[in-house]
Every structure is written in C-alpha cells, then in structure tokens.
C-alpha cells in the first residue's frame, strides 16, 4: 500500500488559484484528506488544531478579522500561522487581505485565492473531494476492472486465463472497461475501494494474438469509464472436475484490499462456458442481494407447503 502526498502547487494548478503570498513555498506538502476552517482557533481555542490540513478562510472568518483592532488581529493571526499549515485559501476574494498577506510572507506560508468569488461551503466540498482521491492510499493488482450494469467488478486470474478476452466480450455487450492488466485500487474510506487505471494503459485492452486495442477508438466513448467503485471481486480459474459447488446459495467469501473486504467469487473456465454471461449474472445477483432479495430463500419458501403435506402423512 502506497501512502500519497501532494504539494500546494498541485492544488494551485488543479483549481487555477492565484498566489498572493508565499510563491517560493508552493512545494509545501499536503498529507491530510480534509480541509479545515479555523473558526474556533481565531477566538483562542486550540484544543484540536489540525495544522497539517489546508486552511480555508471563508467570508465569516475574514469579516471577523476585519472587525478586530490591529493589535488583536496580529495576535489572532499570529497564533494560527505559528503552526505553519501548508497553505491558506480564501474563496471569497482578496479585499482587505493585506495584513494576512504580510503574516504569510513572514511565516513562509502560501496564501491563495480563487480567480472568482466562490461560496465557501461549495469550494470546501470540491476541495475535499479532490483531496480524498488524490491522497487515498493505493495499491496495484494484476487484472481487469470493468463496470457491468453500473457495478464495479475486479476480474483476476493467472496470466493467460482469459481476463482480457472476457472483458472484450463484456464491452461488446455494452459494458465499460476501466483498466486492463494494471488496475490501481484506491481506498477512499473504510468501506470504499475505487478502481482506476495507471494513465499509461488508459483506454487500452491487450488481447493475445491481436495486440493492443483502443476501445474508445473502436467502440466509442461509452466503452470506457475512468473509475468505478469496486463491489465484486471475481477470480477466473481453470476447470477442476467435480469441484463446482451446486448449493442453492454460495456462502459469501471476501478478499481484503487495504483493510476493506470485497465480496469475492470464483468462476471456473471450460470451453464453451459463457463466462461473460456468468459475470453479468453475478453483477445482477449482487444488486438483488443489496435490495434484500435471495433466490434461494424464495425457492425454499415455495417448498414449505410441500414439506407441510409430507409431515402430515
């Protein structure tokens, strides 16, 4: 698992921010996924101040600073800049920020503003969403990632087992490729794994005997999706005689990716077996289970009247 970090310069480019101060310190690193709005800190409460986070100063904070006396303002701002957060961002414009700019220059902290006024709460949502993805712990796995019926599926298996060929069949049926060969998994939360590509293999599918295919050029934009939340892990294996489980309902198994358990199942391969169709069925069955439906339970409920008649005999 790889721990990520980005720089202030990365968010300047991503959000087209203007640098008012601290341009020589844009290489300050950011390692926390959420931003912080220092309201309580301006009035002297520092019981918990996440100094590693990007600090957002909205209209409320700026108006509060404007109302303070010069001496009090120096103390309030000085208390915060002494913690040396990676940067300050003001989404509500640069009016009256001369004093804040002076503190940031002195402390070596970048002061950034948006090119146009933005609602602070909306800007925070955008920034948080970006930081969660950009700083998410990640790992790579060998396999294929597909979006089938809107459900993210990671297809694994030994080299040459037919993962990419199965993906090609699924694309032909209207489903979307996310990544082939190298799948990047990002942990967005304790329950969410995001599957994506590594940029180099974006839109490409490698098929034995044919070589590389660009699925967007061949099948259109709807054949590719940049990322998807992984809901199912499917392992393609060679056929083992007398090894298939024919129970009414399989016991759920899971595979662990960075502490997140993903439902997993095995599909054994045999000439003539519709593997793509089985993956479609697995996706639909997973969705029905999320809705609380079990085919096995319904089947057994239909048999209950029959069992009752047998017991009375």
KEKE-3310 file (N, C-alpha, C; in steps of 0.2 Angstrom, whole numbers, plus 5000, padded with zeros to 4 digits):
npx = (5004:5003:5007:5000:5005:5003:5008:5006:5007:5001:4988:4986:4987:4977:4965:4966:4971:4975:4991:4994:5004:5019:5025:5037:5036:5028:5030:5027:5021:5005:4996:4984:4967:4956:4950:4952:4943:4947:4939:4935:4948:4952:4947:4954:4953:4962:4962:4961:4969:4971:4984:4991:4982:4975:4970:4955:4949:4934:4920:4915:4926:4935:4928:4926:4940:4942:4935:4942:4953:4969:4980:4974:4971:4983:4988:4978:4979:4993:4994:4989:4997:5008:5008:5011:5003:5001:4995:4985:4968:4958:4942:4933:4937:4950:4949:4955:4965:4978:4985:4984:4991:5004:5007:5008:5019:5029:5029:5031:5021:5010:4998:4982:4970:4954:4950:4939:4925:4919:4906:4910:4907:4904:4915:4924:4918:4922:4936:4938:4933:4943:4955:4952:4953:4965:4974:4972:4976:4984:4986:4992:4985:4986:4975:4959:4948:4931:4915:4900:4883:4883:4890:4905:4918:4931:4941:4951:4965:4976:4990:4985:4973:4962:4956:4957:4951:4938:4934:4933:4922:4912:4913:4908:4895:4890:4895:4908:4925:4937:4950:4964:4975:4985:4978:4973:4970:4961:4959:4946:4938:4934:4926:4926:4932:4941:4942:4954:4964:4981:4985:4995:4990:4977:4962:4966:4966:4973:4975:4978:4986:4981:4985:4987:4972:4962:4949:4940:4942:4938:4925:4919:4915:4907:4912:4922:4926:4932:4934:4928:4918:4923:4913:4913:4923:4930:4937:4945:4947:4956:4946:4941:4938:4923:4923:4915:4903:4887:4877:4862:4864:4878:4890:4895:4911:4926:4938:4952:4957:4968:4962:4949:4935:4930:4916:4919:4920:4922:4925:4925:4934:4929:4929:4917:4909:4900:4907:4907:4893:4890:4897:4889:4877:4882:4884:4871:4865:4872:4867:4853:4854:4859:4847:4840:4835:4834:4837:4837:4831:4818:4815:4815:4804:4794:4794:4790:4775:4774:4783:4775:4764:4770:4774:4762:4758)
npy = (4994:5011:5026:5042:5059:5076:5092:5110:5117:5108:5109:5122:5122:5113:5119:5131:5143:5159:5165:5174:5176:5169:5162:5155:5144:5134:5121:5115:5101:5092:5081:5077:5072:5080:5097:5112:5123:5137:5143:5142:5143:5156:5163:5159:5145:5131:5117:5106:5107:5105:5106:5101:5101:5109:5126:5134:5150:5158:5169:5173:5171:5180:5192:5193:5195:5207:5216:5216:5225:5232:5227:5216:5208:5205:5196:5186:5181:5178:5168:5157:5156:5152:5139:5134:5129:5120:5129:5144:5146:5158:5159:5169:5181:5194:5206:5217:5209:5213:5213:5199:5194:5199:5192:5179:5180:5183:5171:5162:5155:5149:5160:5159:5163:5161:5163:5168:5174:5162:5152:5148:5135:5127:5127:5121:5108:5104:5104:5095:5083:5082:5080:5069:5059:5061:5059:5046:5031:5018:5004:4992:4979:4964:4962:4964:4978:4981:4990:4984:4984:4995:4992:4990:4979:4968:4958:4944:4933:4920:4923:4923:4916:4922:4934:4947:4944:4940:4953:4960:4953:4957:4971:4971:4968:4980:4985:4993:4996:4999:4997:4988:4975:4982:4987:5000:5002:5012:5017:5025:5026:5017:5008:5009:5005:5011:5008:5011:5016:5017:5028:5026:5015:5018:5017:5006:4989:4973:4960:4943:4937:4947:4959:4977:4985:5000:5004:5015:5021:5011:5007:5018:5031:5027:5014:5015:5019:5030:5027:5017:5011:4997:4983:4970:4955:4945:4929:4921:4904:4889:4875:4863:4847:4840:4849:4860:4869:4866:4871:4878:4892:4901:4902:4918:4924:4933:4946:4954:4971:4982:4983:4984:4974:4965:4957:4941:4929:4914:4909:4895:4890:4883:4876:4883:4888:4902:4914:4928:4930:4924:4933:4944:4939:4937:4951:4956:4948:4951:4964:4962:4956:4966:4973:4965:4953:4936:4922:4909:4909:4912:4901:4891:4895:4892:4879:4875:4873:4860:4853:4853:4846:4833:4830:4829:4817)
npz = (5000:4996:5003:5000:4994:4991:4984:4988:4976:4967:4970:4967:4953:4950:4954:4948:4955:4962:4968:4981:4991:4997:4986:4984:4992:4987:4987:4998:5007:5007:5016:5022:5020:5022:5022:5033:5043:5051:5063:5077:5082:5079:5089:5100:5104:5104:5106:5098:5084:5068:5060:5049:5039:5024:5026:5026:5023:5025:5021:5034:5043:5038:5039:5053:5056:5050:5059:5071:5081:5076:5084:5091:5080:5075:5085:5084:5071:5071:5081:5073:5061:5067:5068:5056:5044:5029:5019:5016:5010:5002:4997:4995:4989:4987:4994:5007:5012:5015:5028:5031:5021:5024:5036:5030:5021:5030:5038:5028:5022:5009:5002:4995:4983:4975:4957:4955:4965:4976:4984:5000:5007:4996:4989:4998:4998:4985:4986:4996:4990:4980:4987:4994:4985:4978:4989:4993:5000:4990:4979:4967:4957:4947:4934:4927:4926:4927:4923:4925:4921:4929:4940:4949:4945:4949:4940:4941:4939:4934:4923:4906:4907:4902:4905:4899:4886:4891:4896:4884:4877:4886:4884:4871:4874:4879:4891:4902:4900:4913:4917:4911:4913:4923:4937:4947:4964:4975:4991:4997:5009:5024:5019:5006:4990:4976:4959:4946:4932:4927:4920:4909:4903:4900:4892:4884:4879:4880:4869:4867:4852:4845:4850:4856:4859:4856:4865:4865:4853:4844:4849:4854:4865:4876:4879:4888:4905:4917:4931:4944:4958:4967:4969:4967:4967:4956:4953:4940:4936:4932:4925:4937:4939:4946:4956:4957:4966:4970:4978:4984:4987:4987:5000:5007:5002:5005:4999:5005:5003:5007:5020:5017:5015:5001:4992:4986:4972:4964:4947:4937:4922:4906:4890:4879:4889:4895:4901:4901:4902:4914:4923:4921:4927:4940:4943:4943:4952:4964:4965:4968:4980:4988:4988:4997:4992:4990:4980:4984:4996:4992:4984:4993:5001:4993:4993:5006:5008:5003:5010:5022:5019:5017:5030:5037:5033)
capx = (5000:5007:5004:5001:5006:5003:5010:5002:5007:4996:4981:4985:4986:4970:4959:4968:4971:4980:4995:4995:5010:5022:5026:5043:5034:5022:5032:5024:5017:4999:4995:4978:4962:4951:4952:4950:4940:4949:4934:4937:4955:4953:4945:4958:4953:4967:4962:4962:4970:4974:4989:4993:4977:4974:4966:4951:4946:4928:4918:4914:4932:4938:4924:4928:4946:4941:4932:4946:4958:4975:4984:4971:4971:4990:4988:4974:4983:4999:4993:4987:5002:5014:5008:5014:5000:5003:4993:4978:4965:4952:4937:4928:4940:4956:4948:4957:4969:4985:4988:4985:4997:5010:5009:5010:5025:5034:5030:5033:5015:5007:4991:4979:4963:4951:4950:4932:4922:4915:4903:4915:4905:4904:4923:4926:4916:4926:4942:4938:4933:4949:4960:4951:4955:4972:4978:4970:4981:4983:4990:4990:4984:4986:4968:4955:4942:4925:4909:4895:4877:4884:4893:4912:4920:4938:4942:4958:4966:4983:4991:4983:4967:4956:4953:4955:4946:4931:4932:4931:4916:4908:4912:4903:4888:4888:4898:4913:4932:4940:4958:4967:4982:4987:4972:4975:4965:4962:4955:4943:4936:4934:4921:4925:4938:4939:4946:4955:4969:4988:4986:4998:4986:4971:4958:4969:4964:4978:4972:4983:4986:4979:4989:4983:4966:4960:4942:4937:4943:4935:4918:4916:4916:4903:4915:4927:4925:4938:4935:4922:4918:4923:4908:4914:4930:4929:4943:4944:4952:4955:4941:4943:4932:4919:4925:4910:4898:4880:4872:4857:4866:4885:4892:4899:4918:4928:4945:4954:4961:4969:4958:4942:4933:4926:4913:4923:4918:4927:4922:4929:4933:4929:4927:4910:4906:4899:4910:4904:4886:4891:4899:4883:4873:4885:4883:4864:4863:4874:4862:4847:4856:4859:4840:4837:4832:4838:4833:4837:4826:4811:4814:4813:4798:4789:4794:4787:4769:4775:4786:4770:4760:4774:4774:4755:4756)
capy = (5000:5017:5032:5048:5066:5081:5099:5116:5118:5103:5112:5128:5120:5109:5124:5138:5148:5164:5165:5181:5176:5163:5158:5151:5139:5130:5114:5113:5095:5091:5074:5076:5072:5085:5104:5114:5130:5139:5147:5142:5145:5163:5166:5156:5138:5127:5110:5102:5111:5100:5110:5098:5102:5115:5130:5138:5156:5160:5176:5174:5172:5186:5198:5193:5198:5214:5219:5216:5230:5230:5223:5210:5205:5202:5191:5180:5178:5175:5161:5152:5155:5149:5131:5133:5125:5120:5135:5146:5148:5162:5158:5175:5187:5197:5213:5218:5204:5215:5211:5192:5193:5201:5187:5173:5181:5182:5164:5157:5151:5152:5162:5158:5165:5158:5168:5172:5173:5156:5151:5144:5128:5123:5126:5115:5101:5102:5103:5089:5078:5081:5078:5062:5054:5062:5057:5040:5025:5014:4998:4989:4972:4962:4960:4969:4981:4983:4992:4980:4986:5001:4989:4989:4972:4967:4952:4942:4926:4919:4926:4919:4913:4924:4940:4952:4941:4941:4960:4961:4951:4962:4978:4970:4968:4987:4987:4998:4995:5004:4996:4981:4972:4985:4990:5004:5002:5017:5017:5031:5026:5011:5004:5010:5004:5014:5005:5015:5014:5020:5033:5024:5010:5021:5015:5001:4982:4969:4953:4939:4936:4953:4965:4982:4989:5006:5003:5021:5022:5005:5006:5024:5034:5023:5008:5016:5023:5032:5024:5014:5008:4990:4980:4962:4953:4938:4926:4916:4899:4883:4870:4857:4842:4838:4854:4865:4869:4866:4873:4883:4898:4901:4906:4923:4924:4940:4947:4960:4976:4988:4983:4984:4967:4965:4950:4938:4923:4910:4906:4891:4891:4877:4878:4884:4891:4909:4917:4935:4930:4922:4939:4948:4936:4939:4958:4957:4944:4956:4970:4960:4954:4973:4975:4961:4948:4930:4917:4903:4909:4912:4894:4887:4897:4889:4871:4874:4870:4853:4850:4853:4840:4827:4829:4826:4810)
capz = (5000:4995:5006:4995:4997:4985:4986:4987:4969:4964:4971:4963:4946:4949:4955:4945:4961:4962:4973:4984:4995:4998:4980:4985:4996:4984:4987:5005:5006:5010:5018:5025:5015:5023:5024:5040:5043:5058:5066:5084:5083:5079:5096:5105:5106:5101:5109:5092:5078:5063:5057:5043:5034:5021:5030:5022:5027:5022:5022:5041:5046:5035:5042:5060:5057:5049:5065:5076:5081:5073:5089:5092:5073:5074:5089:5082:5065:5073:5084:5068:5057:5071:5067:5049:5040:5022:5015:5017:5004:5003:4991:4994:4986:4991:4998:5014:5015:5016:5034:5031:5016:5027:5040:5027:5019:5036:5040:5023:5020:5003:5003:4989:4982:4969:4952:4955:4971:4977:4990:5004:5008:4990:4987:5003:4995:4979:4988:5000:4985:4976:4992:4996:4979:4977:4994:4995:5000:4984:4978:4961:4956:4940:4932:4923:4930:4922:4925:4922:4924:4934:4946:4948:4946:4948:4937:4942:4937:4931:4916:4900:4909:4898:4908:4894:4882:4894:4896:4877:4876:4890:4881:4865:4876:4881:4897:4901:4903:4917:4917:4909:4915:4929:4940:4953:4969:4980:4997:4999:5016:5027:5016:4998:4986:4969:4954:4940:4928:4929:4915:4904:4900:4899:4886:4880:4880:4877:4868:4864:4845:4841:4852:4859:4856:4859:4865:4863:4845:4841:4851:4856:4872:4881:4880:4893:4911:4921:4938:4947:4965:4967:4973:4967:4965:4953:4951:4935:4937:4927:4927:4941:4938:4952:4961:4957:4972:4967:4983:4982:4988:4990:5006:5004:5003:5004:4999:5008:5000:5012:5026:5015:5012:4995:4991:4980:4970:4959:4941:4933:4915:4902:4883:4878:4895:4894:4906:4902:4904:4921:4926:4921:4932:4946:4945:4944:4959:4969:4966:4971:4987:4991:4989:5002:4989:4990:4976:4987:5001:4989:4982:4999:5003:4989:4995:5013:5008:5001:5016:5027:5017:5019:5038:5039:5030)
cpx = (5004:5003:5005:5002:5006:5006:5005:5002:5002:4989:4980:4984:4979:4964:4960:4968:4977:4984:4997:5002:5013:5024:5032:5042:5029:5024:5030:5020:5010:4998:4988:4972:4957:4954:4950:4948:4942:4944:4936:4944:4956:4951:4948:4958:4957:4968:4964:4963:4974:4979:4992:4988:4977:4969:4962:4948:4940:4926:4917:4920:4935:4934:4925:4935:4946:4939:4936:4951:4965:4979:4981:4971:4978:4991:4984:4977:4989:4999:4992:4994:5008:5014:5010:5010:5002:5001:4986:4975:4959:4948:4933:4931:4946:4955:4950:4961:4976:4988:4989:4991:5004:5012:5011:5017:5031:5035:5031:5027:5012:5000:4988:4972:4960:4951:4944:4929:4918:4912:4908:4913:4905:4911:4926:4924:4920:4933:4943:4938:4939:4954:4959:4954:4963:4977:4976:4975:4979:4988:4988:4990:4984:4978:4965:4949:4937:4919:4903:4888:4878:4887:4900:4914:4927:4939:4949:4958:4973:4984:4989:4977:4961:4953:4952:4950:4939:4929:4930:4924:4911:4907:4908:4896:4886:4891:4905:4920:4934:4948:4959:4974:4984:4981:4975:4969:4966:4957:4952:4940:4936:4930:4921:4932:4937:4944:4947:4961:4976:4990:4989:4994:4979:4968:4960:4967:4969:4975:4977:4981:4984:4983:4985:4977:4964:4952:4938:4936:4938:4927:4915:4917:4913:4907:4921:4924:4931:4939:4928:4923:4918:4918:4909:4921:4928:4936:4942:4950:4951:4949:4944:4937:4929:4921:4920:4905:4891:4875:4867:4859:4873:4886:4896:4906:4920:4936:4947:4959:4962:4964:4950:4940:4928:4923:4917:4920:4923:4922:4927:4928:4933:4927:4920:4906:4906:4901:4907:4897:4886:4893:4893:4878:4875:4883:4875:4862:4866:4870:4856:4848:4856:4852:4836:4834:4837:4834:4832:4831:4819:4810:4812:4806:4792:4788:4790:4780:4770:4778:4780:4765:4763:4773:4767:4754:4759)
cpy = (5006:5023:5038:5054:5070:5088:5104:5118:5114:5106:5118:5127:5117:5114:5131:5144:5153:5165:5173:5182:5169:5158:5153:5145:5134:5123:5111:5106:5095:5083:5072:5077:5077:5092:5106:5121:5133:5144:5148:5145:5152:5167:5162:5149:5134:5120:5105:5106:5107:5104:5107:5099:5109:5119:5135:5144:5159:5167:5178:5175:5178:5193:5199:5197:5205:5219:5220:5223:5227:5225:5216:5205:5201:5196:5185:5177:5175:5169:5155:5150:5152:5142:5129:5128:5125:5126:5137:5148:5152:5162:5165:5181:5190:5203:5213:5213:5206:5212:5203:5190:5194:5195:5181:5174:5180:5175:5159:5152:5153:5154:5162:5160:5162:5164:5172:5170:5166:5156:5146:5137:5124:5122:5121:5109:5099:5100:5096:5083:5076:5078:5071:5057:5055:5059:5050:5035:5021:5008:4996:4982:4971:4959:4965:4972:4983:4986:4988:4981:4991:4998:4988:4982:4971:4960:4950:4935:4926:4922:4921:4915:4915:4930:4945:4950:4942:4948:4962:4959:4955:4969:4977:4970:4975:4989:4991:4995:5001:5003:4989:4980:4975:4989:4994:5004:5008:5016:5023:5031:5019:5006:5004:5009:5007:5010:5010:5012:5018:5025:5030:5019:5012:5020:5009:4994:4978:4962:4949:4937:4942:4959:4970:4984:4995:5006:5009:5022:5017:5005:5012:5025:5029:5016:5009:5021:5024:5029:5021:5011:5001:4987:4972:4961:4946:4935:4920:4911:4893:4878:4864:4852:4840:4843:4859:4864:4871:4868:4878:4890:4898:4905:4912:4923:4932:4940:4954:4965:4982:4989:4984:4977:4968:4958:4947:4931:4920:4908:4902:4890:4884:4880:4878:4887:4899:4913:4925:4935:4928:4929:4944:4946:4938:4946:4959:4953:4948:4961:4968:4958:4961:4975:4970:4955:4942:4924:4911:4903:4909:4905:4890:4888:4893:4881:4870:4871:4862:4850:4848:4847:4833:4825:4827:4819:4805)
cpz = (5000:4998:5001:4998:4990:4988:4985:4979:4965:4964:4967:4956:4945:4950:4952:4950:4959:4968:4975:4988:4995:4992:4980:4989:4994:4985:4994:5003:5010:5010:5020:5020:5016:5024:5031:5039:5050:5061:5074:5086:5083:5085:5102:5107:5101:5103:5104:5086:5073:5058:5050:5037:5030:5025:5025:5026:5023:5024:5030:5044:5044:5038:5049:5060:5055:5055:5071:5076:5078:5078:5090:5085:5073:5079:5087:5076:5067:5077:5079:5064:5060:5070:5060:5045:5033:5018:5018:5010:5006:4997:4990:4992:4990:4994:5005:5016:5015:5022:5034:5026:5019:5032:5036:5024:5024:5038:5035:5021:5014:5005:4996:4989:4975:4964:4952:4962:4971:4984:4994:5005:5002:4988:4992:5000:4989:4981:4992:4995:4982:4981:4994:4991:4978:4983:4997:4995:4994:4983:4970:4961:4949:4939:4928:4927:4925:4926:4922:4925:4929:4940:4945:4949:4944:4946:4937:4939:4935:4924:4911:4901:4905:4901:4903:4888:4884:4894:4889:4875:4880:4887:4875:4868:4880:4888:4896:4904:4907:4917:4915:4911:4922:4931:4946:4957:4974:4985:4999:5006:5018:5024:5008:4995:4979:4965:4948:4937:4930:4924:4909:4900:4899:4892:4882:4883:4877:4876:4864:4857:4841:4843:4856:4855:4860:4859:4863:4856:4842:4843:4853:4863:4877:4882:4886:4899:4915:4927:4940:4954:4964:4971:4973:4965:4962:4951:4946:4936:4932:4930:4931:4941:4945:4958:4962:4963:4969:4973:4981:4982:4991:4996:5004:5007:5002:5003:5002:5004:5004:5017:5024:5012:5007:4994:4985:4979:4965:4953:4937:4926:4911:4895:4882:4884:4894:4900:4907:4904:4912:4926:4926:4926:4939:4948:4947:4951:4965:4970:4970:4978:4991:4992:4994:4999:4989:4986:4980:4993:4998:4986:4988:5002:4999:4990:5002:5013:5007:5007:5022:5025:5018:5026:5040:5037:5036)
residu = (UNK:UNK:UNK:UNK:UNK:UNK:UNK:UNK:UNK:UNK:UNK:UNK:UNK:UNK:UNK:UNK:UNK:UNK:UNK:UNK:UNK:UNK:UNK:UNK:UNK:UNK:UNK:UNK:UNK:UNK:UNK:UNK:UNK:UNK:UNK:UNK:UNK:UNK:UNK:UNK:UNK:UNK:UNK:UNK:UNK:UNK:UNK:UNK:UNK:UNK:UNK:UNK:UNK:UNK:UNK:UNK:UNK:UNK:UNK:UNK:UNK:UNK:UNK:UNK:UNK:UNK:UNK:UNK:UNK:UNK:UNK:UNK:UNK:UNK:UNK:UNK:UNK:UNK:UNK:UNK:UNK:UNK:UNK:UNK:UNK:UNK:UNK:UNK:UNK:UNK:UNK:UNK:UNK:UNK:UNK:UNK:UNK:UNK:UNK:UNK:UNK:UNK:UNK:UNK:UNK:UNK:UNK:UNK:UNK:UNK:UNK:UNK:UNK:UNK:UNK:UNK:UNK:UNK:UNK:UNK:UNK:UNK:UNK:UNK:UNK:UNK:UNK:UNK:UNK:UNK:UNK:UNK:UNK:UNK:UNK:UNK:UNK:UNK:UNK:UNK:UNK:UNK:UNK:UNK:UNK:UNK:UNK:UNK:UNK:UNK:UNK:UNK:UNK:UNK:UNK:UNK:UNK:UNK:UNK:UNK:UNK:UNK:UNK:UNK:UNK:UNK:UNK:UNK:UNK:UNK:UNK:UNK:UNK:UNK:UNK:UNK:UNK:UNK:UNK:UNK:UNK:UNK:UNK:UNK:UNK:UNK:UNK:UNK:UNK:UNK:UNK:UNK:UNK:UNK:UNK:UNK:UNK:UNK:UNK:UNK:UNK:UNK:UNK:UNK:UNK:UNK:UNK:UNK:UNK:UNK:UNK:UNK:UNK:UNK:UNK:UNK:UNK:UNK:UNK:UNK:UNK:UNK:UNK:UNK:UNK:UNK:UNK:UNK:UNK:UNK:UNK:UNK:UNK:UNK:UNK:UNK:UNK:UNK:UNK:UNK:UNK:UNK:UNK:UNK:UNK:UNK:UNK:UNK:UNK:UNK:UNK:UNK:UNK:UNK:UNK:UNK:UNK:UNK:UNK:UNK:UNK:UNK:UNK:UNK:UNK:UNK:UNK:UNK:UNK:UNK:UNK:UNK:UNK:UNK:UNK:UNK:UNK:UNK:UNK:UNK:UNK:UNK:UNK:UNK:UNK:UNK:UNK:UNK:UNK:UNK:UNK:UNK:UNK:UNK:UNK:UNK:UNK:UNK:UNK:UNK:UNK:UNK:UNK:UNK:UNK:UNK:UNK:UNK:UNK:UNK:UNK:UNK:UNK)
# end
